[in-house]
């Protein structure tokens, strides 16, 4: 009976440690345009994280072509960034980013949205 209690305790402890480690990595909270949204136009990319990070890379891609942005690495960690990108063309756009969290781990991810001048803007723009 006691071994079952110890096993349950260890399982709960392991789950707690894993969830705290995941939280410490400060994932992306929101973006604008939002992931998987369709917008009539986009002149900037906004990303907000669950806590301060150093955004060290942000590339806006249309297929294999990189869209010019005004991204520059900020030496101070902050939770929200706005990167002007006045020449985002119509079509499917993929944003690739990398950030360094407060714990020193590098996070990388992507999200995509579609620019369609004929579509009504959806939430996230």
Secondary structure, DSSP 8 states (H G I E B T S, - for coil): -HHHHHHHHHHHHHHHHHHHHHHHT--EEEEES-TT-EES--SEEEEEEEEEEEEEEEEEEETTEEE-------SS-EEEEEEE-TT--SEEEEEEEEEE-TTS-EEEEEEEEEE-TTS---TT-
